[in-house]
């Protein structure tokens, strides 16, 4: 059972009651990520996420995590391109503590100068670790190939030069700009008493003042046609190819999910069967979707030996050029609908996954799509809607790409896919 309401300060609340569980998941979602930053601010959203764990007026950094872990719970957070989330999962008997901890981090973090300097070193090590992970290097590089100068191209972690420049004032000013009740959502899922939960949420978050009524304005980026490479002394060549996708909230996305599933969504997909099973050209190959506000991308990833680059990229090009909705008959349509429904339903078997889904939906779309409604939309996928998405997203072909490996020749690789 869902309940959606808004506090007097504009903070949106979404709760989902599940009778058969004994857990509770609580998330604070803020519509702020690397996309909201300027070039000199890049990395500050993620840095603030770190700093909220570094101690409050009431609890030390150790005490914050210790109080949750001592009752068997988990406290964590993440930053993405468009949002930041702080979340707790525990037994349902500790809902008061969960809300207390998150509100304490939000309202009472001290941002100690010494801790700021220490955390800069920690985040810089996180950046270094990312640089040692080819897939993460590829993700950031491909974002630049897709979005060019737009802030969607900025890496979530930022750059070491930026991180080292952040002052306590920078952090507090940025936080006060975006961390407002009207720009945030509390999502709660699990077993609880509805009246009790409303009283607790008001107790801990009703005091949040809406000092800055921020209205997020996003750019309208175009998908660029850049191909970029980065040299890394590694064994494999890592490839990401970008096609047009659908934006967050676009109902055509359901049809694109189905097409993606056929193209590269699993071990029975066209890309996996051809490139790995038939040709033995790679170990990992798949396609996946990224959906943001007002733009989306369909990606094809492969990790392969450099000697197989020519055959793999030419085969990918041929697969895309031959890919046709004429190959999708009534039976395959039903099979792939069932796959999508199964994947969606299985992904909702924990309170935390449902909490994340509800929170993001409220944050970006200001509504909740119930499982029944989503299943209905999947069932409504037909050949006409598939054809529309195919013509818009897949038929135009690869628009951009990124390559990470040793002695990468971008122009040569680009010509193999064109």
Residue, then its C-alpha position, 0 to 999 in steps of 0.5 A: x500500500x502506497x501513501x504519498x503526501x507533502x510536509x508543510x515545508x514542501x518535502x515530498x514523502x512516499x511510503x510503501x507498506x509491506x506486511x510480510x517483511x520485518x525490515x524497513x528501508x529509508x532513503x533521503x533523495x536530493x535532486x542534485x548530482x554532477x549534472x548540476x555542477x559547474x566545471x569548477x564545482x565538478x565533484x562537490x556533490x559527491x564530496x558533500x555525500x562523503x562529508x555528511x558521514x564525517x560527524x555531527x554535533x551529536x555523533x562522531x563519524x564512528x558513532x553514526x555508523x556504529x549505532x546503525x550497525x549495532x542493531x544489524x542495520x546498514x548505512x550508506x549513500x550514493x551520488x549519480x549524475x542527477x541525484x544524491x541518496x542517503x539510505x538506511x536498512x534495518x529491522x522494522x523495530x528501529x525506524x525511529x533510529x533510521x530517521x534520527x540518523x539521516x536527519x542528524x547527518x542532514x541538519x547537524x554535520x559539522x564539516x570540520x576543517x581537519x576532516x575536510x582535508x582528510x576526506x580530500x585525500x580519501x576521495x582522491x584515492x577513490x579517483x585513483x582507484x577509478x583510473x585503475x578500473x578500465x570500465x570506469x575510465x571508459x564510462x567517463x570517457x564515453x560520457x564526454x563523447x556523448x555529451x561533449x561540453x554539457x555538464x552530463x559529461x562531467x565525472x561524478x567523482x570530479x577531478x583531483x584539482x577541483x577536490x583539493x580546491x573545495x573550502x568549507x564555505x564552498x561546501x556549505x554554500x553549495x549544500x544550502x543551494x540544493x539541499x532544500x525540502x522542495x528539492x528532496x524526497x523521503x522514501x520509506x518501504x517496509x513494515x510500519x505503522x502509518x500514523x507512527x511513521x507520519x509523526x516520526x517524519x514530521x518530528x525529524x524533517x518538519x523543521x527543515x526550513x525552505x530557505x532557498x526554493x530552488x528550481x532545477x533547470x536542465x540543459x537540453x543536450x544533444x547527443x554528439x558524434x565524437x569518438x574518443x580514446x584513452x591509452x592504458x597499458x592493459x591487456x584488453x580493449x574496452x569499447x562503448x558505442x552509443x546509440x540514441x535512447x529515450x529520456x527518463x519518464x518517456x513511455x516509449x522506453x518500455x519498447x526500447x527495453x524490449x529491443x535492448x533485451x533482444x539486442x544485447x540484454x542477456x546470454x541469449x541476445x544477438x550480440x552475445x550469441x554472435x560475438x562470444x558464442x559463435x566467434x569467440x571474440x570476447x568474454x563480455x558483451x552486452x547492451x544497456x540503457x541510460x535514461x536522464x531527464x530529457x535525453x537517453x542513450x543506448x550503449x553497447x559494451x564489449x571487452x576483448x583482445x585487441x586482435x579481435x577488434x576488427x572482427x568484433x566491431x565489423x560484426x557489431x556494425x553488421x548486426x545493427x544494420x541487419x537488425x529489423x523488427x521484421x524478425x520479431x514475431x508474435x511469439x518472440x514479442x511475448x517471450x521478451x515481454x515475459x523476460x522484462x516482467x520477470x526482471x522487474x518483479x524479481x528486482x522488487x523482492x527487497x524493501x531497499x530496491x522498492x524504496x529506491x524505485x519509489x524515491x527516484x520516481x517521486x524525485x524526478x517524475x513526482x508520481x509513483x507507477x505501481x507494479x500493476x501499472x508497469x506490468x500493464x505498460x509492458x503488456x501494452x508493448x506492440x509491434x507499432x510502438x517497437x517500430x517507432x522506437x526502432x526507427x528513432x533509436x536503432x536504425x540511425x546506427x552508432x552515433x559515438x564511441x569510446x575506446x580504452x586500451x593499449x595503443x588505441x587508434x581511434x580513427x581506425x576503430x571508428x572506421x570499423x563501426x561506421 
